[in-house]
Amino acid sequence: MSPDMTVKKKIVISVINYNGRKLLGDIFEKSLNSAIESVEFLRKKGFDVELFFVDNNSSDESVSVARQKRVSVINLNTNLGYAGACYIAFNHVKVRGINPDLFVCLNNDIIMAKENFYKFIRFGLLLKKRFQGIMVTPLLLNGYTGDLDHGGQFIDSTGATWSISLVMNRRMVAMLKPIFVSYCDGAVLVADDVALERVGFFDPRFFMYYEDVELGLRAWSRGVPSILLPIIVGVHYRSATAKVRPEMLYFNVRNRVYTMRKFFGWRGILKLTLYYLFYVFRFLDLDYVTNPNFYLKNHSSIDMFKTLKFVTRAIFDGIRMKQPEERILKCICPTIDLSSSDLFSMKKLYTKIVKSIVNIILSRTMIDG
């Protein structure tokens, strides 16, 4: 079974960049080259493909490198973050009157495998025929460890995010079938034309972090599912352009608070508050501290104080962020329900999460091939 190739399928790919040349070194050019090679491969397969390089006002030579490679550049005069840059790319396509069958946003720290990316795009087009709007995401390998990177993503009832990589390794991917997930990881996110029309794209206010979660929940609330396609399309050097520091938590927590209130109401905010209040108890389970939102295990008390300061500010700012006037439907995405007692122990929480993800994989597999 294959897409109807009597009419060329339009694919638009946007690579989002901020100081990639300076922060990523050789990875930047390898990533950009792999995107160009993937585009050329798709064209050879009969697709109509456009590639845009969206730059967040970089101070390095990133734009010059992209232009030397004859890539179309959207040069922003200020840093809008990943969410804002993707939003600009989405609107740039609309203003130009382009109506892509699939719209793709990529990080600038991913080295793509062109053949697998082609398989992923082709599979996405097959699924497009089955749904009134879809968002799809592939699997990636971690560039530092070689293990599965974040891919199929799930949220729990506190808004914490968990990856399918908790229960699988790269050798098990062949056994995995396409499944419904809570949201598509923003590192490689694909939306079809119907989804773009019904849902839109990232909220530009988010700047960075959690924008993909909010988009996924918004899509589910409007009947557009998020689907993981178990195809490894490349290697990801995650967070290479956003080095971890306490200030980065601000955006993660603020956007998470806003999203929880938007889709789960004040009950969601209460569970999220308990999640943070009980963190000190989970911190005692040192071997189980796996939450990517906190990096306090080997940090000083000053670092912990700074982190708590940013978290507190983020919670209040997230509550104050203006909610849309329209009434958002209740989120119907796959969600891991946690009780208050689950939050006291990282070991207990981790065990509950792993069991729940396995159950979701078994119950939400959506297609047999």
C-alpha positions as CSV (number, residue, x, y, z in Angstrom):
1,M,0.0,0.0,0.0
2,S,1.4,3.4,-0.9
3,P,0.3,7.0,-1.2
4,D,-1.3,8.0,-4.5
5,M,1.7,9.4,-6.4
6,T,-0.4,10.5,-9.4
7,V,-0.5,13.9,-7.6
8,K,2.7,15.2,-6.0
9,K,2.5,15.4,-2.3
10,K,3.6,18.7,-0.9
11,I,5.9,18.5,2.1
12,V,7.2,21.6,4.0
13,I,10.1,21.2,6.4
14,S,11.3,23.9,8.8
15,V,14.6,23.6,10.7
16,I,14.6,25.8,13.8
17,N,18.0,27.3,14.7
18,Y,19.6,29.5,17.4
19,N,23.4,29.9,17.3
20,G,23.7,26.3,16.0
21,R,27.2,26.9,14.6
22,K,28.5,28.1,17.9
23,L,26.7,25.8,20.2
24,L,26.7,22.6,18.2
25,G,30.0,22.7,16.3
26,D,30.3,20.0,13.7
27,I,26.8,18.6,14.7
28,F,25.2,21.7,13.2
29,E,26.5,21.2,9.7
30,K,26.0,17.5,9.9
31,S,22.4,18.1,10.9
32,L,21.7,20.7,8.2
33,N,23.4,18.5,5.6
34,S,21.2,15.6,6.6
35,A,18.1,17.7,6.3
36,I,19.2,18.8,2.8
37,E,19.9,15.2,1.8
38,S,16.6,14.1,3.2
39,V,14.8,16.7,1.1
40,E,16.7,15.7,-2.1
41,F,15.8,12.0,-1.4
42,L,12.2,12.8,-1.0
43,R,12.2,14.8,-4.3
44,K,13.8,11.8,-6.1
45,K,10.8,9.8,-4.7
46,G,8.4,12.1,-6.4
47,F,7.5,14.5,-3.6
48,D,7.3,18.3,-3.9
49,V,9.4,19.5,-0.9
50,E,10.4,22.9,0.4
51,L,13.0,23.4,3.1
52,F,13.1,26.5,5.4
53,F,15.8,27.5,7.8
54,V,14.2,29.6,10.6
55,D,16.8,31.5,12.5
56,N,16.1,33.0,16.0
57,N,18.4,36.1,15.6
58,S,21.6,34.1,15.9
59,S,24.9,36.0,16.6
60,D,27.1,33.3,14.9
61,E,27.5,32.3,11.3
62,S,24.5,29.9,11.2
63,V,22.6,31.9,8.6
64,S,25.7,32.3,6.4
65,V,26.2,28.6,6.4
66,A,22.5,27.9,5.5
67,R,22.6,30.4,2.7
68,Q,25.9,29.0,1.3
69,K,24.0,25.7,1.1
70,R,21.2,27.5,-0.8
71,V,18.6,26.9,1.8
72,S,15.7,29.3,2.1
73,V,16.2,31.4,5.3
74,I,13.6,33.0,7.4
75,N,15.7,35.4,9.5
76,L,14.0,36.7,12.7
77,N,15.1,40.0,14.2
78,T,14.6,38.7,17.8
79,N,14.8,35.3,19.5
80,L,11.3,34.0,19.7
81,G,12.3,30.6,21.1
82,Y,11.4,27.2,19.5
83,A,7.7,27.7,19.9
84,G,7.7,31.2,18.4
85,A,10.0,30.2,15.5
86,C,7.8,27.3,14.6
87,Y,4.7,29.5,14.7
88,I,6.4,32.0,12.4
89,A,7.3,29.2,10.0
90,F,3.7,28.0,10.0
91,N,2.4,31.5,9.3
92,H,5.0,32.0,6.6
93,V,3.6,29.0,4.8
94,K,0.1,30.2,5.2
95,V,0.8,33.7,3.9
96,R,2.6,32.3,0.9
97,G,-0.5,30.3,0.1
98,I,1.3,27.0,0.5
99,N,-1.0,24.2,1.5
100,P,1.3,21.3,2.4
101,D,0.0,17.8,2.8
102,L,2.5,17.5,5.7
103,F,4.2,20.3,7.7
104,V,7.4,19.2,9.5
105,C,9.3,21.1,12.3
106,L,12.8,19.9,13.1
107,N,15.4,20.7,15.7
108,N,18.8,21.8,14.5
109,D,20.5,19.1,16.5
110,I,19.2,16.0,14.7
111,I,21.2,14.1,12.2
112,M,18.6,12.5,9.9
113,A,18.7,9.1,8.1
114,K,17.2,10.0,4.8
115,E,15.8,6.5,3.9
116,N,14.1,6.1,7.3
117,F,12.8,9.7,7.1
118,Y,11.3,8.9,3.7
119,K,9.6,5.8,5.2
120,F,8.3,7.9,8.1
121,I,6.8,10.6,5.7
122,R,5.3,7.9,3.5
123,F,3.7,6.2,6.5
124,G,2.4,9.5,7.7
125,L,0.6,10.0,4.4
126,L,-1.0,6.6,4.6
127,L,-2.4,7.5,8.0
128,K,-3.6,10.8,6.7
129,K,-6.2,8.9,4.7
130,R,-7.6,7.3,7.9
131,F,-8.1,10.4,10.1
132,Q,-9.6,13.8,9.9
133,G,-6.3,15.4,10.9
134,I,-3.2,13.8,12.4
135,M,0.0,14.6,14.2
136,V,2.8,12.1,14.0
137,T,6.2,11.7,15.5
138,P,9.0,9.1,14.9
139,L,11.6,7.7,17.2
140,L,15.1,9.1,17.6
141,L,18.4,7.8,19.1
142,N,20.2,9.8,21.8
143,G,23.4,11.1,20.2
144,Y,25.3,10.8,23.5
145,T,24.3,7.3,24.6
146,G,23.0,5.6,21.5
147,D,19.8,4.6,23.4
148,L,16.3,5.5,22.4
149,D,15.7,9.2,22.8
150,H,12.4,10.7,23.8
151,G,9.8,9.7,21.1
152,G,6.4,8.5,22.0
153,Q,5.4,10.8,24.9
154,F,2.8,10.4,27.6
155,I,1.7,12.7,30.4
156,D,0.4,11.9,33.8
157,S,-2.3,13.6,35.7
158,T,0.2,16.1,37.3
159,G,1.4,17.1,33.8
160,A,4.8,15.3,34.1
161,T,6.0,13.8,30.8
162,W,7.3,10.3,30.3
163,S,8.9,8.7,27.3
164,I,8.3,5.2,25.8
165,S,12.1,4.8,26.2
166,L,11.4,4.0,29.8
167,V,10.1,0.6,28.8
168,M,11.9,-0.1,25.6
169,N,15.3,-0.1,24.1
170,R,16.4,0.3,20.4
171,R,16.4,-3.5,19.9
172,M,12.7,-3.8,20.8
173,V,11.5,-1.2,18.3
174,A,10.9,-3.8,15.6
175,M,8.2,-5.3,17.9
176,L,6.4,-1.9,18.3
177,K,3.4,-0.9,16.2
178,P,2.0,2.6,15.7
179,I,0.3,3.7,18.9
180,F,-1.7,6.7,20.1
181,V,0.4,8.9,22.5
182,S,-0.4,11.9,24.6
183,Y,1.5,14.2,22.3
184,C,4.2,14.3,19.6
185,D,7.7,15.3,20.7
186,G,8.6,18.7,19.2
187,A,12.0,17.6,18.1
188,V,10.4,16.0,15.0
189,L,6.8,16.9,14.7
190,V,4.6,16.4,11.7
191,A,1.1,17.8,11.2
192,D,-1.1,17.3,8.1
193,D,-3.1,20.1,6.4
194,V,-6.4,19.2,8.2
195,A,-4.7,19.3,11.6
196,L,-3.2,22.6,10.8
197,E,-6.6,24.0,9.8
198,R,-8.4,22.6,12.9
199,V,-5.8,23.1,15.5
200,G,-3.2,25.5,14.4
201,F,0.4,25.1,15.7
202,F,2.5,26.0,18.7
203,D,1.4,28.8,21.1
204,P,4.2,31.4,20.5
205,R,4.0,32.6,24.1
206,F,5.6,29.4,25.3
207,F,9.0,30.4,24.0
208,M,10.5,27.0,24.8
209,Y,9.5,23.8,26.6
210,Y,6.1,22.1,26.9
211,E,4.8,23.7,23.7
212,D,4.5,20.3,22.2
213,V,2.5,19.0,25.1
214,E,0.0,21.9,24.9
215,L,-0.3,21.4,21.1
216,G,-0.9,17.7,21.5
217,L,-3.6,18.2,24.2
218,R,-5.3,20.9,22.1
219,A,-5.3,18.6,19.1
220,W,-6.8,15.7,21.0
221,S,-9.5,18.1,22.4
222,R,-10.4,18.8,18.8
223,G,-10.4,15.3,17.6
224,V,-6.9,15.2,16.1
225,P,-4.8,12.3,17.5
226,S,-1.1,12.2,18.2
227,I,0.5,9.0,16.8
228,L,3.9,7.5,17.3
229,L,5.3,5.7,14.2
230,P,8.1,3.3,15.4
231,I,10.6,4.3,12.8
232,I,14.0,5.6,13.9
233,V,14.7,8.6,11.7
234,G,17.9,10.0,13.1
235,V,20.2,10.8,16.0
236,H,19.3,13.6,18.4
237,Y,21.8,15.6,20.5
238,R,19.0,16.8,22.8
239,S,19.3,20.2,24.6
240,A,22.6,20.9,23.0
241,T,21.5,24.5,22.3
242,A,19.7,25.0,25.6
243,K,22.2,24.1,28.3
244,V,20.5,23.0,31.5
245,R,20.4,25.8,34.2
246,P,17.8,26.6,36.8
247,E,16.4,29.5,34.8
248,M,15.3,27.1,32.1
249,L,12.9,25.5,34.5
250,Y,10.9,28.7,34.5
251,F,9.5,28.1,31.0
252,N,8.9,24.4,31.7
253,V,7.0,25.0,34.9
254,R,5.1,28.1,33.8
255,N,4.0,26.5,30.5
256,R,3.1,23.3,32.4
257,V,0.9,25.2,34.9
258,Y,-0.9,27.0,32.1
259,T,-1.5,23.8,30.2
260,M,-2.8,21.9,33.2
261,R,-5.2,24.6,34.1
262,K,-6.4,24.9,30.5
263,F,-7.2,21.2,30.0
264,F,-7.6,19.8,33.5
265,G,-8.9,22.8,35.4
266,W,-8.1,23.6,39.0
267,R,-8.0,20.0,39.9
268,G,-5.1,19.6,37.6
269,I,-3.4,22.6,39.3
270,L,-3.9,20.9,42.7
271,K,-2.3,17.7,41.5
272,L,0.6,19.6,40.0
273,T,1.1,21.5,43.3
274,L,1.2,18.2,45.2
275,Y,3.8,17.0,42.7
276,Y,6.1,19.8,43.6
277,L,5.3,19.8,47.3
278,F,6.1,16.1,47.6
279,Y,9.3,16.4,45.6
280,V,11.4,16.4,48.7
281,F,10.2,12.9,49.6
282,R,10.9,11.6,46.1
283,F,14.3,13.2,46.3
284,L,15.2,10.7,49.0
285,D,15.0,7.9,46.5
286,L,18.2,9.0,44.9
287,D,18.5,6.0,42.6
288,Y,15.1,6.8,41.1
289,V,15.4,10.6,40.6
290,T,14.9,10.5,36.8
291,N,12.6,13.5,36.4
292,P,14.3,15.6,33.6
293,N,12.8,18.8,35.1
294,F,15.1,18.8,38.1
295,Y,18.9,18.6,38.2
296,L,19.5,19.0,42.0
297,K,21.0,15.7,42.9
298,N,24.6,17.0,42.7
299,H,23.9,20.7,43.1
300,S,24.5,23.0,46.0
301,S,21.9,24.4,48.4
302,I,22.3,27.7,46.5
303,D,21.4,26.0,43.3
304,M,18.4,24.4,45.0
305,F,17.3,27.8,46.3
306,K,17.6,29.4,42.9
307,T,15.6,26.6,41.4
308,L,12.8,26.8,43.9
309,K,12.7,30.6,43.3
310,F,12.2,30.1,39.6
311,V,9.7,27.4,40.1
312,T,7.6,29.5,42.5
313,R,7.6,32.5,40.1
314,A,6.8,30.2,37.2
315,I,3.7,28.7,39.0
316,F,2.3,32.2,39.7
317,D,3.0,33.4,36.1
318,G,1.5,30.2,34.7
319,I,-1.7,30.8,36.6
320,R,-1.8,34.4,35.4
321,M,-1.3,33.6,31.7
322,K,-4.5,34.5,29.8
323,Q,-6.6,31.5,28.8
324,P,-8.4,31.5,25.5
325,E,-11.9,32.7,25.4
326,E,-13.2,29.6,23.7
327,R,-14.2,26.7,25.8
328,I,-11.6,23.9,25.4
329,L,-13.1,20.4,25.4
330,K,-11.9,17.9,28.0
331,C,-8.7,16.3,27.0
332,I,-9.2,12.7,25.8
333,C,-5.6,11.8,25.2
334,P,-3.9,8.7,26.8
335,T,-3.1,9.9,30.3
336,I,-1.5,8.2,33.3
337,D,-3.7,8.7,36.3
338,L,-1.7,9.2,39.6
339,S,-3.0,9.2,43.1
340,S,-1.5,11.5,45.8
341,S,0.2,8.5,47.4
342,D,2.0,7.8,44.2
343,L,3.9,11.1,44.6
344,F,5.6,10.3,47.9
345,S,8.1,7.9,46.6
346,M,10.0,8.0,43.3
347,K,10.3,4.3,43.4
348,K,6.5,3.9,43.6
349,L,5.9,6.6,41.0
350,Y,8.4,5.1,38.6
351,T,6.8,1.7,39.0
352,K,3.4,3.1,38.4
353,I,4.5,5.0,35.3
354,V,6.2,2.0,33.7
355,K,3.2,-0.3,34.3
356,S,0.9,2.4,32.9
357,I,3.0,2.9,29.7
358,V,3.1,-0.8,29.1
359,N,-0.7,-0.9,29.5
360,I,-1.2,2.0,27.1
361,I,1.1,0.4,24.5
362,L,-1.0,-2.8,24.7
363,S,-4.4,-1.1,24.7
364,R,-3.8,1.9,22.4
365,T,-2.0,0.2,19.5
366,M,-3.9,1.6,16.5
367,I,-2.9,-0.4,13.5
368,D,-1.5,-3.8,12.6
369,G,1.2,-2.8,10.2
